[in-house]
Amino acid sequence: MYQSINETQFRDAFYSMRPDNFTYEGLGILFEALENTDGEEMELDVIAFCCDYSEDSEDIIRGSYKHIIEDDQDIEEFLNDNTWVLGSHEKDGSKYFIYQQF
């Protein structure tokens, strides 16, 4: 049995189980991307989504993948070449990406 949920309920599920994995903006981007997956029904599995997707700043991504990112390589280009980028937003002067982990 499946129940449709809205963006607020989606955010609430993350805040109750994994409040530090995504920002408010990041959860909105994640919800929108998952909602637009060709009408495919899916289970709201917060833990699985936290394992499959990440929200990180350019600096964190550069540090995490320093062994494969060239020093002057654009982070958005790097992510687009290697995974699915769901979206991005600005926070505290940094650009954050929501992407499927690889």
N, C-alpha and C positions, 0 to 999 in steps of 0.2 A: 504494500500500500504506500502510495506517495502523497505527500502534501506539498503544495506550492508555498513558497515563502517569499517574502519581499526583502528588500535590501536591509531594512532595519532588523528584521529577524535574523538575517544572515550575519550581520555585524554582532548582534547580541550573542549568537552561538559562539563566535570567536572570542568575544570579550569574557564569556563565562569559562571557557576552556583554555585558551591560549591568548591572553590579553596583550602580550608583548610581541607577537609575531608580525603583525601588520598595523600600519597606521589607519586612521579613519579613512583617509584618501585612498590608501592602498586597498583596503577592503572594498571600497566602491568600485575600483578598477577591476579587482578580482571577481566580484559579483557580476559586473557587466559582461566580462569576458566569458565566464562560465555560463551565464544565461544565454549567450548568443552562440552556443555550440550546436547549431542545426536542430534545435528542438529536442535534443537528446536528454532523456530524464536521467538524473544522477542523484545519488545519496549525498546528503549533507554530512560529510565525514571530515570534521575540522582537523583531526590529526593527519589524515591522508593529505588534505590540501596543504597543510603546513610542511609536510614532507615533499610534496610535489612542486610547490611554488615558494618563491622568496621575494622579499622586498628589501633592497639594499641600495645604499648610496654608491655613486661612482667610485669613491675612494675604497669602500669595502669590497666592491667587486674587483677592482684593480688589485687589491691585496690578496684576495682569495684565489684569484686566477693568475697571479704574477708569473707563474711558470709557463703560461701559454699566451699571455697578452704582451704585445710589443709595447715598449715604453711610450710611444707617441700614438698608439692606436686609440681610436674613438671607442668608448665603452658601448655606446648604443650599436655601433656597427659590429663590434665583437659579439654582443648578445644576439643580434639579428642573424649573424652568420652561424651561431651555434645552438640556438634554442628559440622558443616561442616567447616573444616579449609581449606581455599583455597591455602594458602602458607605462606611463611615467608621470611624475609630478615633482614640483619644487617644494622643498621644506628647509627652512633655516639656511638659505643660500646654497643648498646642494640639490642636485638632481637625483631622484630616487626612481628605480626601475622595479616593476613587478614582472617576474619572469619565471618560466618553468625551469627548475633546477636540472642540471646536467652533470 
